[in-house]
Amino acid sequence: MSSEDAVLAVSNTGQTKSLVTSVRLARDNGAQVVAITAPKSRLAAESRAVVAIEPCEDFETFTPMASRLIHLAAVDLVATGVLISRGPEIRVRLAAIKSTLADARFSDPEPR
């Protein structure tokens, strides 16, 4: 990664060794790092910007649904913010993407 790149890192605890190490490496190479994670975590400390979300579940839970939904909403917010900041020219690119995706789908519903 370089100064031309950005990283969006998501972690409920912000304490995963491999993720923190990867983010540190990206940052040291000039990439901008945004983290969606627990405040005051190691991941937060390695990031330029943090969307701080307090862990809302027991870390021993096998199905952390609430955390997943909160992180998904935060990713949507960050993506929307980036798109808005890019200005009106981004609409042309998004329209092209939507057109390409439309061509990849069947136009009629699946027969029953």
C-alpha positions as CSV (number, residue, x, y, z in Angstrom):
1,M,0.0,0.0,0.0
2,S,1.0,3.6,-0.5
3,S,-0.1,7.1,0.1
4,E,-2.6,6.6,-2.8
5,D,-4.5,4.0,-0.8
6,A,-6.9,3.8,2.1
7,V,-7.8,1.0,4.4
8,L,-11.1,0.4,6.2
9,A,-10.5,-2.0,9.1
10,V,-13.4,-3.4,11.1
11,S,-13.0,-5.2,14.4
12,N,-15.3,-5.6,17.3
13,T,-12.5,-5.6,19.9
14,G,-9.7,-3.9,18.0
15,Q,-7.3,-6.4,19.5
16,T,-6.7,-8.9,16.7
17,K,-2.9,-9.2,16.3
18,S,-2.9,-9.9,12.6
19,L,-5.3,-7.0,11.8
20,V,-3.4,-4.5,13.9
21,T,-0.1,-5.6,12.4
22,S,-1.5,-5.3,8.8
23,V,-2.9,-1.9,9.6
24,R,0.4,-0.7,11.1
25,L,2.2,-1.9,7.9
26,A,-0.2,-0.2,5.6
27,R,0.0,3.1,7.7
28,D,3.8,2.9,7.8
29,N,3.7,2.7,4.0
30,G,1.6,5.9,3.8
31,A,-1.9,4.5,3.5
32,Q,-4.7,6.3,5.3
33,V,-6.4,4.0,7.9
34,V,-10.0,4.3,9.1
35,A,-11.1,1.8,11.7
36,I,-14.6,0.8,12.8
37,T,-13.7,-0.6,16.2
38,A,-13.7,-0.2,20.0
39,P,-12.4,3.1,21.2
40,K,-9.1,3.0,23.0
41,S,-8.2,-0.3,21.4
42,R,-4.9,-1.1,19.7
43,L,-6.6,-0.9,16.3
44,A,-8.0,2.6,17.1
45,A,-4.5,3.7,18.2
46,E,-3.0,2.6,14.8
47,S,-5.7,4.4,12.8
48,R,-5.9,8.0,11.5
49,A,-9.7,8.1,12.0
50,V,-11.9,5.9,14.1
51,V,-15.6,5.3,14.0
52,A,-15.8,4.2,17.7
53,I,-18.3,1.5,18.5
54,E,-18.4,0.0,22.0
55,P,-18.5,-3.8,21.9
56,C,-22.1,-4.6,22.8
57,E,-21.8,-8.4,23.2
58,D,-20.0,-10.9,25.2
59,F,-16.8,-11.9,23.3
60,E,-17.5,-15.5,23.9
61,T,-20.8,-15.4,21.9
62,F,-20.6,-17.5,18.8
63,T,-23.2,-15.4,16.9
64,P,-22.4,-11.8,17.5
65,M,-25.4,-10.6,15.4
66,A,-25.8,-7.1,17.0
67,S,-22.1,-6.3,16.4
68,R,-22.3,-7.4,12.8
69,L,-25.3,-5.2,12.2
70,I,-23.8,-2.2,13.9
71,H,-20.6,-2.6,11.9
72,L,-22.5,-3.0,8.6
73,A,-24.4,0.2,9.3
74,A,-21.1,2.0,10.1
75,V,-19.6,0.7,6.8
76,D,-22.6,2.1,4.9
77,L,-22.2,5.4,6.7
78,V,-18.5,5.6,5.8
79,A,-19.2,4.6,2.2
80,T,-22.0,7.2,1.8
81,G,-19.7,9.9,3.3
82,V,-16.9,9.0,0.8
83,L,-19.4,9.1,-2.1
84,I,-20.8,12.5,-1.0
85,S,-17.3,13.9,-0.6
86,R,-16.4,12.8,-4.2
87,G,-18.9,15.3,-5.7
88,P,-21.4,15.0,-8.5
89,E,-19.0,13.3,-11.0
90,I,-19.3,10.1,-9.0
91,R,-22.9,9.7,-10.1
92,V,-21.7,9.0,-13.6
93,R,-19.5,6.2,-12.4
94,L,-22.2,4.8,-10.2
95,A,-24.6,4.8,-13.1
96,A,-22.1,2.9,-15.2
97,I,-21.7,0.3,-12.4
98,K,-25.4,-0.1,-12.1
99,S,-25.8,-0.5,-15.8
100,T,-23.2,-3.2,-15.9
101,L,-24.8,-5.1,-13.0
102,A,-28.2,-4.8,-14.7
103,D,-26.8,-6.6,-17.7
104,A,-25.6,-9.4,-15.5
105,R,-29.1,-10.2,-14.2
106,F,-32.1,-11.9,-15.8
107,S,-34.8,-9.3,-16.6
108,D,-37.7,-11.6,-15.8
109,P,-38.4,-13.4,-12.5
110,E,-37.4,-17.0,-12.1
111,P,-40.1,-19.4,-13.2
112,R,-41.9,-21.2,-10.4
